[in-house]
Amino acid sequence: MKINIVQLDRSLPDGVVLTAHWTASLTDGDYIAATYGAEGFNQKSPDEPDFIPYEDLTPEIVKSWVLDKIGADIEQQLIAEIGAQKNPTSASGLPWTQDEEQS
């Protein structure tokens, strides 16, 4: 599973991260499942010993925060979505357009 952090919302001037916006995707051959979300965080004080200044954040640090909030459930959802793509239970279309497409 691939997670990308696409945006951070922060307070000014202290740079406390309030929300991380993310995307997650999983690829299995020709099948791709993707989702997005936003996770809010409890504000930490810059005076706390484990506070990381905004300018020192890395994608890996914020990804770990997001994964701590969303857990492994998101990966299971993506796996289920790919399973549904591989074994569809419904379809849409028009029966008369299939013949036209084949001619």
N, C-alpha and C positions, 0 to 999 in steps of 0.2 A: 504494500500500500504506500502510496506517495502522498504526503501532506505538504501543502504550500501555505505559507502565511502571506496573505495578499494585502493586508492593511492593519495598522495598529491605531487605535484611538487612545490619546493620552491627555492628561491634564497638564496645564501650563502654569507656572514655569517649572514645576518640579519633575515633569516627565514620567509621572506614575501612569503605567499602562492600565487602561480601564477595560478595553475590549480588543480581542484579536479576531480578525476575520480570516477564514481559512477555506481551502478547498482540499478534498481528498479524492483520490482516484485509484482504481485497481484495474489492471489489464490482464486478460487471460486469452492469449492468442489474438483473435479478431474481435473479441468482446471487451468492452470498456464500460465501467460503472463509475460514476462520479457524483459527488455531492458537495455542498458548501454549508458554511454556518458561521456563527459568531459566538464567541464565548466571553462572558464578562468575568472580571476578576475582582476580588476584594482589594480595595486600595491598600497598598502598603505605604508606610511612611518612609521617606528617604533616610530617616534616622535608624531604621531597623538594620541589623547586621547583614541580613541576606538580601537586602534591596540591591537591585542591579540598575544602574543608571541607564536611561533610554539609549544613549549613544554607545553603550557597551553591550546591548542586546545583540544576539545572533539568531538566525533562523532556527538553529538547533535548540536554543534555550526556550524560545517561544513555542516551538513545536512540542517540547516536553510539557509545557504548561497546558497546552491544548489537549494533548493526549491524557494528561492527568484528569482533565475535566470530562472528556468524552469517552474515555476508556476504550476497550476492544470492541465495543458494540458497533462502532462505525464500520470496522473492517468486516464484521459478520453481515451487516446490512449490504455492503458492496458485494460480498460473495453471493448473497442471496439474489441480488439484482442480476448478476452475471448468470446465475443458474436459471433465472426466469428468461433471460435473453436466449440461452441455449435451448430451453424447453418451453416455448411460449404456450400459453393456455388460451390466448385470444388473438384475433387478427382483425384488421379493418381493410376496406377497399371496396371496389365495385366489380361484380363478376363480369360485366361486359367489357371492362377495360383490359382484362387479362388477355383476351383474344386479340385485341388491337395491338397490344404491346408485343405479342409474339409474331405478328405479321410483318 
